[in-house]
Amino acid sequence: MSISKYEILSRQGGKGKYGGIYIGMSPEGRKVSIKCVTHYTPVMESLMRRLMAIDNPHIAKVIDVFKQDDGCLYIVREYVEGIDMKTLFTDKSKYRKVEERKFVDMGLSILDALEEVHAAGIIHRDIKPSNIILRCKEDAAVADVDFRDVVLIDFEQCSAYPDASGVKSSFALIYSPPEMLLKYNTLVTPSSDLYSLSITMYHLIMGKTPYTDCNPEILVNLMLTYPMKQPPRMADDLYMILSKAAYKEPFRLPPRRLSPQEIEQTLRMGVEGRYATAAQMAYDMGHVGEPLKKLSWLKSLIS
């Protein structure tokens, strides 16, 4: 089986939200990942072609973009061998062996990638553990792997900015900033990606997310209303960085009881309170010491 000039080796999983994913081989003998996007817009196609010009070691390189008679937009990327951060976190036997400092290294590499993505006028919009892959062999001991060698994948939800399209995009509930939760697309900026990266790093370093509830409505309310609290074990310098990146201006009332103008103004104040660029966040992150404090055994037990 082949798709255009690419020989198909296997299919990954079932049919996803945007279409099928295949592992293939290019005519030059290069292993590639091929995603068939069934629902796409001309803007998405344009952004994918713009991504082809970005050559960063922490971004899965887009090699080719083409359409077929089946109505799909095919996006061909370099194949990245490794383990994604969600899978790593879920496998506790591996996760427990990873020093927390390595997730800071991971964050710095993703910030390097975002600096180039944002410079190209693109917002990723879907940064979360499952979209960050640690390059390594299948049988590698992840505790010994260099966590600076990570790759950001899955740009199918990306957008240009400012985004005046009015398209209601989906979002990852835990990791998305208020302007995405409330679908104020014109306020989605590079700081929105930095917010998502901050929540991702908090999750991986602390072993839990800053907001948790089994009821989605309550969870959304927590995410819109409450700031990120500092866990007793988190180092002060790391907390200052993550909380600034994930800053939100509190609403004086639930959003449903406010006018669109007041909602927009509150959201705008939240965006303006964060890091404006990946470079700013990376500068501060580069000066972080140990991410966790050394607590007494009693405090460690309580926290």
LODREN-190470 format. One record per residue (C-alpha): x, y, z; residue in three letters. Coordinates in pm, whole numbers, plus 50000, padded with zeros to 5 digits. Layout:
# residues N
XYZALA...
# end
This chain:
# residues 303
500005000050000MET501175035149928SER499965070949958ILE501335092749682SER505075085449673LYS505195071550030TYR505165034350105GLU502915026550403ILE504485003850664LEU501775003950932SER498875023051080ARG499075038351428GLN496055032051647GLY492525038551530GLY491065067951348LYS491735098951554GLY489875131751587LYS491455145551271TYR491925113651071GLY494265084051039GLY497975082651119ILE500375060550923TYR504035051350945ILE505645051750604GLY508855053450408MET509895081550174SER511465074349833PRO514815083649990GLU514415056250253GLY513485080050534ARG510955068150793LYS508045092650817VAL504765098150999SER501795105650771ILE498615120850908LYS495425121550703CYS493375151850812VAL489745147850707THR488475181450831HIS490765209550732TYR490585245450617THR492695265250369PRO494215282550673VAL495395249250816MET496965239750485GLU498725273550470SER500045270050825LEU501345234950757MET503275248350459ARG504625276250677ARG505825250150928LEU507815233250651MET510205263050662ALA510975257651033ILE513975235551104ASP514295231851481ASN515505200251660PRO512565202551902HIS509855203351637ILE508815173051432ALA509925185151088LYS507095188650834VAL508455173450512ILE505485174250278ASP501855185950256VAL499525174249980PHE495895166249899LYS494465134749744GLN491225126349567ASP489925110649891ASP489405145550033GLY492195143150290CYS495015167250355LEU498125146250411TYR500815159950641ILE504145141650627VAL506595146050915ARG509825130551025GLU509175099551231TYR510165105051595VAL511095073751787GLU510525077152158GLY507965079752437ILE505505107752492ASP505285124352833MET501745112152902LYS502775076052847THR505875081553060LEU503795096553341PHE501315067853326THR504075041753355ASP504935047753721LYS507835023253714SER509565046353465LYS508215079853586TYR509495075153944ARG513055070753816LYS513135104753643VAL514645133553840GLU512345163853851GLU515145185953715ARG514855167653382LYS511375181953330PHE512885216853359VAL515325206753083ASP512345194852881MET510605228252930GLY513635247752809LEU513745227452487SER510035232852422ILE510515270252481LEU513265269752219ASP510815253851975ALA508035278252061LEU510295308052004GLU510605298151637GLU506975287751600VAL505725320751741HIS508195340451528ALA506505324251227ALA503155337951345GLY501835304251463ILE500275293851796ILE500385256551874HIS497225256952093ARG497525220852212ASP500595217852434ILE500175189152678LYS502195158552788PRO500955136052507SER502265160652246ASN505835160952378ILE508015131452276ILE511295121852439LEU513625108352173ARG514865074152284CYS515015037752185LYS512115015552284GLU514214996752539ASP516045027352676ALA516235034353049ALA514485068153052VAL516255078553372ALA519485079553168ASP518035097452864VAL518755134252797ASP515435152352848PHE516675181752646ARG516145159252342ASP512375163252321VAL510135170752025VAL506855190052006LEU504315173051779ILE500685175851665ASP500155210251515PHE496705202151374GLU495015226751613GLN497485254751547CYS496325289051438SER497765321251309ALA497655351351536TYR495915373751579PRO493085349551502ASP489995367451374ALA488545336451203SER485755331451456GLY486255293651432VAL485435276151761LYS488475254151815SER488615225052057SER490955225952355PHE492615203552614ALA490645209852933LEU493385208653196ILE496085226552998TYR494205254552818SER494165291052932PRO490915309953005PRO490845327652668GLU490715293552498MET488205278952743LEU485845308152675LEU486675308252300LYS487955343852276TYR490235335651984ASN491375371451926THR493105369952267LEU495025337852190VAL498695348052171THR502115332252233PRO501375336152606SER498555310752562SER501095283952464ASP503295294152758LEU500315289652991TYR499805254252860SER503495246052895LEU503435258753254SER500545235553348ILE502295206853169THR505515212453362MET503655215353693TYR501895182353618HIS505105163653535LEU507215178353815ILE504625175354093MET502935143553972GLY499495160153965LYS497735189053796THR497085222053979PRO493325218253922TYR491425185953978THR487755176553987ASP485735148453832CYS482965173053736ASN483965191653416PRO481885222453504GLU483505225753845ILE486925219753690LEU486385247853438VAL485305270953722ASN488485262653915LEU490595269353608MET488905302753541LEU488795315153899THR491725303254107TYR495435310154064PRO498015282554065MET498845275154429LYS502405267854535GLN502845232154659PRO504985230654977PRO507655210654794ARG507955233254487MET510965256654490ALA510115293554509ASP511945303554189ASP510225276553983LEU506845285554128TYR507305322454042MET508005313153679ILE505185287953636LEU502635310053814SER503575340053599LYS503295319453280ALA499895306653394ALA498605339953529TYR494895347753502LYS492945377953617GLU490135366053850PRO486555372653740PHE484505392953990ARG481485371253902LEU480985338853706PRO481505347153335PRO477885338253249ARG476805367853466ARG479145392653298LEU478895411852973SER481085401052679PRO482995433752716GLN483855427053082GLU484795391053007ILE487125402752731GLU488695429452952GLN489305404453235THR490825379352994LEU493005406052837ARG494375416053181MET495235379553242GLY497105376552913VAL499015408852984GLU500095395453324GLY502015366053173ARG505305362452992TYR504875377852648ALA507485356152474THR509085321952503ALA512495338852523ALA511485357852839GLN510275326353010MET513335306852897ALA515675333253041TYR514115329653386ASP513825291753357MET517505289353276GLY518315303053623HIS516165278053816VAL517985257054072GLY516545224654206GLU512815223754130PRO511855208954466LEU512665219554820LYS514235195755067LYS511605191955337LEU511785173955669SER510395138755660TRP507255150555841LEU506535179255598LYS507255155955306SER504665131755443LEU502065159255480ILE502675174655135SER
# end
